Amino acid sequence: MFRSLRAKLLGWVLLPLASAVAVDAWTTYGNALDTASVVQDRLLLGSARSIAEQISFEDGSFQNQIPPAALELFQSSQPDRIYYRVTTGAGHLLSGYTGLARPSVALQAESPYFFNSSMREAPVRVVALLQPVIGDPNARPVMVEVAQTMHGHQQLAHSLWMHAVRQQLLILALAAVFILFGLNRGLRPLLQLRNTVSARVPGTLQPIESKGMPAELAPLVDSINDYIRRLEEHAGAQSIFIQNAAHQLRTPFALLNTQLSYAMRATDDQGRVESLKAARRTLQQAVRLVNQLLTLSAAEALASNSEADPVTPNNLAVVVQEVFENLAAQAQTKDIDLGFEMTGDSSTVKAHPVAIKEMVMNLVDNAIRYTQAGGIVTVHVDSVEGRTTLIVEDNGPGIPVECRERVFERFYRIHDRDSNGSGLGLAIVREFASKAGAQVSLSTPATGIGLAVVVEFAWQSDHLASAQAHNQHST
């Protein structure tokens, strides 16, 4: 509803205040009615006493006069009607209106009794008062009743209530002004932070000064600074990656240009054919390098979009078979023996399908590429108690222990011994493994010759449960 934080805060502060004002206005109306009733009762009682004081017993009869002051007490802007009645203790009417209601309870002398009734189809408020009369041989007090219609009562209650409501609304308006002033003062550090960020030159990655920031803004500033730090690291890594990629691509393209130039200058067919073959190999290496760069870029994009990308169960054995089909011709060219072994009841891992396939593809491709002709490359998939492990072994030259961590760096090649490699294979594997929640390590096979790349996936509790359920169902 509100797009402004200031408006939201003002609304959430004023909402309980407005609710309190509404509740107070409701209770104030009841208090106004009670106050109007007290005022009306006092006027009625004063009028009744004035009339009662004029009653006397002389010459064997009651004498009474209605003083004008007794009725002038009720003068107001509202056209209220005043009714009265004076009766003896025996119930004989001395003066007044016969239709005025009598009290329904027994009265005590000089103790007023107030009650509501109606007169001529109009609601009235009535006071009844017993007044002893000196000289009365019966010694029975006379009853004086005075009644007033409710117009003045309602006007007084409404006037009192409106006066109180206007005061409360004024207080609410002043509170809103002071709260808004306080919000402007309180939000000033946030606005200053906004201005500081907006005034920055594009590309500036310096952290924001958090000194003097309110405690509520300190976590936000720390998060922004942490993001700036990670962004700076990412930008630095990207810059280095671009520089390395440009350097790696410059060499094959320069070599390709030289080979094509030599082929164009060659006078004999054999030299031209050899140059073109060399240019073709160089172009294939460049294409592979570009493909690996794109794959590495896809791995990084997978990291930034990990929440949006689907993470689904994948059958690792099926993925290995697909990779074997794709690389069978490459292995056959070098007479490489490709083998696959599986132990355990399940080879399911939960990860992004692209990450799984690219890991297996790069590991098997590296093993074939760096293993000598006639060598052996074996892929093992082991699943024990819900933990799945992928092992790619070869009997090639292996990697020295001191270099096993560095080979995961981009474009790193041991002594540049093989110009066919780009130094990106294991870097791609580790990048995808981190996205799949797996750990990659290098070791020496049990034969003592070659290299074993071990990928340990996270514990798959749900896969283990499903596998056990499947086994029970099959049984």
C-alpha positions as CSV (number, residue, x, y, z in Angstrom):
1,M,0.0,0.0,0.0
2,F,2.7,2.4,1.0
3,R,5.9,2.6,-1.0
4,S,7.6,5.1,1.3
5,L,9.3,3.8,4.5
6,R,8.4,7.1,6.2
7,A,4.8,6.6,5.3
8,K,4.8,3.0,6.5
9,L,6.3,4.0,9.9
10,L,4.0,6.9,10.3
11,G,1.0,4.6,9.5
12,W,2.1,1.9,11.9
13,V,2.6,4.5,14.7
14,L,-0.6,6.4,14.0
15,L,-2.8,3.3,13.7
16,P,-2.6,2.3,17.4
17,L,-3.0,6.0,18.3
18,A,-6.1,6.4,16.1
19,S,-7.5,3.1,17.5
20,A,-6.9,4.5,21.0
21,V,-8.7,7.7,20.1
22,A,-11.6,5.8,18.7
23,V,-11.9,3.7,21.8
24,D,-11.6,6.8,24.0
25,A,-14.3,8.6,21.9
26,W,-16.6,5.6,22.4
27,T,-16.1,5.7,26.2
28,T,-16.2,9.5,26.2
29,Y,-19.7,9.4,24.7
30,G,-20.8,7.2,27.6
31,N,-19.2,9.6,30.1
32,A,-20.9,12.5,28.3
33,L,-24.3,10.8,28.8
34,D,-23.6,10.2,32.4
35,T,-22.5,13.9,32.9
36,A,-25.6,15.1,31.2
37,S,-27.8,12.9,33.3
38,V,-26.1,14.2,36.5
39,V,-26.7,17.8,35.4
40,Q,-30.3,17.1,34.5
41,D,-30.9,15.2,37.8
42,R,-29.5,18.1,39.8
43,L,-31.8,20.6,38.0
44,L,-34.8,18.3,38.5
45,L,-34.0,17.9,42.2
46,G,-33.5,21.7,42.7
47,S,-36.8,22.3,41.0
48,A,-38.6,19.7,43.2
49,R,-37.1,21.1,46.4
50,S,-38.1,24.7,45.4
51,I,-41.7,23.5,44.9
52,A,-41.7,21.4,48.1
53,E,-40.5,24.3,50.2
54,Q,-43.6,26.3,49.2
55,I,-46.1,23.7,50.4
56,S,-47.8,24.4,53.8
57,F,-50.9,23.3,55.8
58,E,-53.1,26.1,56.9
59,D,-56.7,26.4,58.0
60,G,-57.2,22.6,57.5
61,S,-55.9,22.5,53.9
62,F,-52.7,22.4,51.9
63,Q,-51.4,25.6,50.5
64,N,-48.9,25.4,47.6
65,Q,-47.6,27.7,45.0
66,I,-45.3,26.9,42.1
67,P,-42.5,29.5,42.2
68,P,-41.3,30.7,38.8
69,A,-37.7,30.1,39.8
70,A,-38.4,26.3,40.0
71,L,-39.2,26.2,36.3
72,E,-36.7,28.8,35.2
73,L,-33.9,26.4,36.1
74,F,-34.6,24.4,32.9
75,Q,-34.2,27.3,30.4
76,S,-32.1,26.2,27.4
77,S,-31.9,26.5,23.7
78,Q,-33.9,23.2,23.3
79,P,-37.7,23.3,23.6
80,D,-38.0,20.9,26.5
81,R,-41.4,20.4,28.3
82,I,-41.5,20.5,32.0
83,Y,-44.2,18.5,33.9
84,Y,-44.9,18.5,37.6
85,R,-47.3,17.0,40.1
86,V,-48.0,17.5,43.8
87,T,-50.0,14.8,45.7
88,T,-50.9,14.4,49.3
89,G,-49.8,11.4,51.3
90,A,-53.3,10.0,50.7
91,G,-52.8,10.3,47.0
92,H,-55.0,13.4,46.4
93,L,-53.8,15.7,43.6
94,L,-52.9,19.1,44.8
95,S,-51.7,20.5,41.5
96,G,-49.9,19.5,38.3
97,Y,-50.5,16.9,35.6
98,T,-52.4,13.8,36.4
99,G,-50.8,11.7,33.6
100,L,-47.3,11.9,35.1
101,A,-46.1,8.4,36.2
102,R,-45.6,7.5,39.8
103,P,-42.5,5.8,41.1
104,S,-42.6,2.1,41.3
105,V,-40.8,1.8,44.6
106,A,-41.5,3.0,48.1
107,L,-39.8,6.3,48.9
108,Q,-38.1,7.6,52.0
109,A,-38.8,11.1,53.2
110,E,-36.5,13.8,51.7
111,S,-34.7,11.1,49.7
112,P,-35.1,11.8,46.0
113,Y,-35.8,9.0,43.5
114,F,-34.9,9.4,39.8
115,F,-36.4,7.2,37.1
116,N,-37.2,7.3,33.3
117,S,-40.7,7.3,32.0
118,S,-42.8,8.8,29.2
119,M,-45.3,11.6,29.1
120,R,-47.5,12.3,26.1
121,E,-45.5,9.7,24.1
122,A,-42.2,11.5,24.8
123,P,-39.4,10.1,27.0
124,V,-38.9,12.1,30.2
125,R,-36.6,12.0,33.2
126,V,-38.6,12.2,36.5
127,V,-37.6,12.9,40.1
128,A,-39.9,12.1,43.0
129,L,-39.4,13.6,46.4
130,L,-41.4,13.1,49.7
131,Q,-41.6,16.3,51.7
132,P,-43.1,16.4,55.3
133,V,-45.5,19.3,55.9
134,I,-45.6,21.1,59.2
135,G,-49.2,21.2,60.7
136,D,-50.5,18.3,58.7
137,P,-52.6,16.3,61.2
138,N,-52.0,13.1,59.3
139,A,-48.2,13.6,59.4
140,R,-47.9,12.1,56.0
141,P,-45.5,13.8,53.6
142,V,-46.6,15.1,50.3
143,M,-45.0,13.8,47.0
144,V,-43.5,16.3,44.6
145,E,-42.7,15.0,41.1
146,V,-40.9,17.0,38.4
147,A,-40.2,15.7,34.9
148,Q,-38.3,17.0,31.9
149,T,-38.2,15.8,28.3
150,M,-34.8,14.6,27.0
151,H,-33.9,17.1,24.3
152,G,-31.7,19.2,26.5
153,H,-30.1,16.1,27.9
154,Q,-29.2,14.9,24.4
155,Q,-27.9,18.3,23.4
156,L,-25.7,18.6,26.5
157,A,-24.3,15.0,26.0
158,H,-23.6,15.7,22.3
159,S,-21.9,19.0,23.1
160,L,-19.7,17.4,25.8
161,W,-18.8,14.5,23.5
162,M,-18.0,16.7,20.5
163,H,-15.8,18.9,22.6
164,A,-13.8,15.9,23.9
165,V,-13.5,14.4,20.4
166,R,-12.2,17.7,18.9
167,Q,-9.6,17.8,21.6
168,Q,-8.6,14.2,20.9
169,L,-8.4,14.8,17.2
170,L,-6.3,17.8,17.8
171,I,-4.0,15.8,20.0
172,L,-3.8,13.1,17.3
173,A,-2.9,15.7,14.6
174,L,-0.2,17.2,16.8
175,A,1.1,13.7,17.5
176,A,1.2,13.0,13.8
177,V,3.2,16.2,13.2
178,F,5.7,15.5,16.0
179,I,6.0,11.9,14.9
180,L,6.6,12.9,11.3
181,F,9.2,15.4,12.5
182,G,10.9,12.6,14.6
183,L,10.8,10.2,11.6
184,N,12.5,12.8,9.4
185,R,15.2,13.2,12.0
186,G,15.5,9.5,12.6
187,L,15.6,8.6,9.0
188,R,18.3,11.2,8.2
189,P,21.2,8.6,8.5
190,L,19.3,6.3,6.1
191,L,18.9,9.2,3.6
192,Q,22.5,10.1,4.0
193,L,23.5,6.5,3.3
194,R,21.3,6.6,0.2
195,N,23.0,9.8,-0.9
196,T,26.4,8.4,-0.3
197,V,25.7,5.3,-2.4
198,S,24.0,7.4,-5.2
199,A,26.9,9.9,-5.3
200,R,29.4,7.1,-6.0
201,V,31.3,7.0,-9.3
202,P,30.4,4.0,-11.3
203,G,32.9,1.2,-10.8
204,T,33.9,2.4,-7.3
205,L,34.3,-0.6,-5.0
206,Q,35.5,1.1,-1.8
207,P,33.7,0.1,1.4
208,I,31.2,2.5,3.0
209,E,32.4,4.2,6.2
210,S,30.3,2.7,9.1
211,K,31.6,4.9,11.8
212,G,28.8,6.9,13.4
213,M,26.1,4.9,11.9
214,P,23.1,4.0,14.1
215,A,23.0,0.5,15.4
216,E,20.0,-0.4,13.2
217,L,21.9,0.6,10.0
218,A,25.2,-1.1,11.0
219,P,24.1,-4.6,9.8
220,L,23.0,-3.1,6.5
221,V,26.3,-1.2,6.0
222,D,28.2,-4.3,6.9
223,S,26.2,-6.4,4.4
224,I,26.8,-3.8,1.7
225,N,30.5,-3.7,2.5
226,D,30.7,-7.5,2.4
227,Y,28.9,-7.5,-0.9
228,I,31.4,-4.9,-2.2
229,R,34.2,-7.1,-1.0
230,R,32.9,-10.1,-2.8
231,L,32.1,-8.1,-5.9
232,E,35.6,-6.8,-5.9
233,E,37.0,-10.3,-5.6
234,H,34.7,-11.5,-8.4
235,A,35.6,-8.5,-10.6
236,G,39.3,-9.2,-10.0
237,A,38.9,-12.9,-10.8
238,Q,37.0,-12.0,-13.9
239,S,39.7,-9.5,-15.0
240,I,42.4,-12.1,-14.4
241,F,40.3,-14.7,-16.2
242,I,39.8,-12.4,-19.2
243,Q,43.5,-11.6,-19.4
244,N,44.4,-15.3,-19.2
245,A,41.8,-16.2,-21.8
246,A,43.0,-13.5,-24.1
247,H,46.6,-14.7,-23.7
248,Q,45.6,-18.3,-24.2
249,L,43.6,-17.5,-27.3
250,R,46.3,-15.2,-28.8
251,T,48.8,-18.0,-29.0
252,P,46.7,-20.5,-31.1
253,F,45.4,-17.7,-33.4
254,A,48.9,-16.4,-34.0
255,L,50.1,-19.9,-34.7
256,L,47.1,-20.5,-37.0
257,N,47.9,-17.3,-38.9
258,T,51.5,-18.4,-39.3
259,Q,50.5,-21.9,-40.5
260,L,48.0,-20.6,-43.0
261,S,50.5,-18.0,-44.3
262,Y,53.1,-20.8,-44.7
263,A,50.6,-22.9,-46.6
264,M,49.8,-20.0,-48.9
265,R,53.5,-19.5,-49.6
266,A,54.4,-23.2,-50.0
267,T,55.4,-24.2,-53.5
268,D,55.0,-27.9,-53.1
269,D,51.8,-29.8,-52.4
270,Q,53.3,-31.8,-49.5
271,G,54.3,-28.7,-47.6
272,R,51.0,-27.1,-48.2
273,V,49.1,-30.2,-46.9
274,E,51.3,-30.4,-43.8
275,S,50.7,-26.8,-43.0
276,L,47.0,-27.2,-43.5
277,K,46.9,-30.2,-41.2
278,A,48.9,-28.3,-38.6
279,A,46.4,-25.4,-38.9
280,R,43.5,-27.8,-38.5
281,R,45.0,-29.2,-35.3
282,T,45.6,-25.6,-34.0
283,L,42.0,-24.7,-34.9
284,Q,40.7,-27.7,-33.1
285,Q,42.7,-26.8,-30.0
286,A,41.3,-23.2,-30.2
287,V,37.8,-24.5,-30.5
288,R,38.2,-26.8,-27.5
289,L,39.6,-23.9,-25.5
290,V,36.7,-21.7,-26.4
291,N,34.3,-24.5,-25.5
292,Q,36.0,-24.9,-22.1
293,L,35.8,-21.2,-21.5
294,L,32.1,-21.2,-22.3
295,T,31.7,-24.2,-20.0
296,L,33.5,-22.4,-17.2
297,S,31.3,-19.4,-17.7
298,A,28.3,-21.6,-17.5
299,A,29.5,-23.0,-14.2
300,E,29.9,-19.5,-12.8
301,A,26.4,-18.6,-14.1
302,L,25.1,-21.7,-12.4
303,A,26.4,-20.3,-9.1
304,S,24.6,-17.0,-9.4
305,N,21.4,-18.7,-10.5
306,S,21.5,-21.6,-8.1
307,E,18.1,-20.8,-6.6
308,A,16.3,-20.5,-9.9
309,D,18.0,-23.6,-11.5
310,P,16.3,-27.0,-10.8
311,V,18.2,-29.4,-8.5
312,T,16.9,-32.9,-9.4
313,P,18.0,-36.5,-8.7
314,N,20.4,-37.8,-11.4
315,N,21.5,-41.4,-12.1
316,L,25.3,-41.2,-12.1
317,A,25.6,-44.5,-13.9
318,V,23.4,-43.3,-16.8
319,V,25.5,-40.1,-17.1
320,V,28.7,-42.1,-17.3
321,Q,27.3,-44.2,-20.0
322,E,26.3,-41.1,-22.0
323,V,29.8,-39.7,-21.6
324,F,31.3,-42.9,-22.8
325,E,29.2,-42.8,-25.9
326,N,30.4,-39.3,-26.7
327,L,34.1,-40.0,-26.0
328,A,34.3,-43.6,-27.4
329,A,35.8,-42.4,-30.7
330,Q,38.4,-40.3,-29.0
331,A,39.4,-43.3,-26.8
332,Q,39.4,-45.7,-29.7
333,T,41.8,-43.4,-31.6
334,K,44.3,-43.8,-28.9
335,D,43.4,-47.4,-28.2
336,I,42.3,-46.5,-24.7
337,D,40.5,-49.2,-22.7
338,L,37.4,-47.5,-21.2
339,G,35.9,-49.4,-18.2
340,F,33.0,-48.8,-15.8
341,E,32.5,-50.4,-12.4
342,M,29.7,-49.8,-9.9
343,T,29.2,-51.0,-6.3
344,G,26.2,-50.3,-4.1
345,D,22.4,-50.3,-4.5
346,S,22.0,-46.7,-5.9
347,S,24.0,-44.3,-8.0
348,T,21.5,-41.4,-7.6
349,V,22.9,-37.9,-6.7
350,K,20.9,-34.7,-6.2
351,A,22.5,-31.9,-8.2
352,H,22.0,-29.9,-11.3
353,P,22.1,-32.2,-14.4
354,V,24.5,-29.8,-16.2
355,A,26.9,-29.9,-13.3
356,I,26.9,-33.7,-13.1
357,K,27.4,-34.2,-16.9
358,E,30.2,-31.6,-17.2
359,M,32.1,-33.0,-14.3
360,V,32.1,-36.5,-15.7
361,M,32.8,-35.3,-19.2
362,N,35.8,-33.3,-18.2
363,L,37.3,-36.0,-16.0
364,V,37.0,-38.7,-18.6
365,D,38.2,-36.4,-21.3
366,N,41.3,-35.4,-19.3
367,A,42.0,-39.0,-18.5
368,I,41.9,-40.0,-22.2
369,R,43.8,-37.0,-23.2
370,Y,46.7,-37.4,-20.8
371,T,46.9,-41.2,-20.8
372,Q,49.4,-42.7,-23.3
373,A,48.2,-44.8,-26.2
374,G,47.1,-48.3,-25.2
375,G,46.4,-47.1,-21.6
376,I,43.4,-47.8,-19.3
377,V,40.8,-45.5,-18.0
378,T,38.3,-46.8,-15.5
379,V,35.3,-45.0,-13.9
380,H,34.1,-46.3,-10.5
381,V,30.7,-45.3,-8.9
382,D,30.5,-46.4,-5.3
383,S,27.4,-45.9,-3.1
384,V,27.6,-46.8,0.6
385,E,24.9,-45.8,3.1
386,G,23.7,-43.0,1.0
387,R,27.1,-41.5,0.2
388,T,28.0,-41.7,-3.5
389,T,31.5,-41.4,-4.8
390,L,32.8,-41.0,-8.4
391,I,36.3,-42.1,-9.1
392,V,38.1,-41.7,-12.4
393,E,41.4,-43.7,-12.6
394,D,44.0,-43.9,-15.3
395,N,47.4,-45.4,-15.7
396,G,48.9,-42.3,-17.3
397,P,51.9,-40.3,-16.0
398,G,49.9,-38.9,-13.0
399,I,50.4,-35.6,-11.2
400,P,53.2,-35.0,-8.6
401,V,51.9,-34.5,-5.1
402,E,53.3,-31.0,-4.8
403,C,51.3,-30.0,-7.9
404,R,47.9,-31.6,-7.1
405,E,46.4,-28.5,-5.7
406,R,47.7,-26.1,-8.3
407,V,46.2,-28.1,-11.2
408,F,42.8,-26.9,-10.1
409,E,43.9,-23.3,-11.0
410,R,42.8,-22.0,-14.3
411,F,45.2,-22.3,-17.3
412,Y,47.8,-24.1,-15.1
413,R,49.7,-26.9,-16.9
414,I,52.6,-28.9,-15.5
415,H,55.7,-27.8,-17.3
416,D,53.5,-27.1,-20.3
417,R,54.1,-30.7,-21.2
418,D,51.1,-31.1,-23.4
419,S,50.1,-28.3,-25.8
420,N,46.8,-30.1,-26.4
421,G,45.6,-29.2,-22.9
422,S,44.3,-25.8,-21.9
423,G,44.6,-26.1,-18.1
424,L,40.9,-25.7,-17.6
425,G,39.6,-29.3,-17.2
426,L,40.1,-29.7,-13.5
427,A,39.2,-26.1,-12.8
428,I,35.8,-26.7,-14.5
429,V,35.4,-29.9,-12.4
430,R,36.0,-28.1,-9.1
431,E,33.7,-25.3,-10.1
432,F,30.8,-27.6,-10.9
433,A,31.5,-29.8,-7.9
434,S,31.2,-26.8,-5.6
435,K,27.8,-26.1,-7.0
436,A,26.8,-29.7,-6.6
437,G,27.9,-29.8,-2.9
438,A,30.7,-32.3,-3.7
439,Q,34.4,-32.5,-2.8
440,V,37.1,-33.1,-5.4
441,S,40.5,-34.6,-4.5
442,L,43.4,-36.3,-6.3
443,S,45.2,-39.4,-5.2
444,T,47.3,-42.3,-6.6
445,P,45.5,-45.5,-7.6
446,A,46.1,-48.7,-5.7
447,T,48.4,-49.9,-8.5
448,G,50.8,-47.0,-7.7
449,I,50.7,-45.8,-11.4
450,G,48.6,-42.9,-12.8
451,L,46.0,-40.7,-11.2
452,A,42.7,-41.1,-9.4
453,V,40.3,-38.2,-9.3
454,V,37.8,-38.7,-6.4
455,V,34.5,-36.8,-6.3
456,E,32.5,-37.3,-3.0
457,F,29.0,-36.2,-3.2
458,A,27.0,-35.1,-0.1
459,W,25.1,-37.6,1.9
460,Q,21.8,-38.4,0.2
461,S,19.5,-39.4,3.0
462,D,16.3,-39.2,1.0
463,H,17.9,-41.2,-1.8
464,L,18.9,-43.9,0.6
465,A,15.4,-44.0,2.0
466,S,13.9,-44.3,-1.4
467,A,16.4,-47.0,-2.4
468,Q,15.5,-49.0,0.7
469,A,11.8,-48.6,0.0
470,H,12.4,-49.7,-3.6
471,N,14.2,-52.8,-2.4
472,Q,11.5,-53.7,0.1
473,H,8.9,-53.3,-2.6
474,S,10.9,-55.5,-5.0
475,T,11.2,-58.1,-2.3
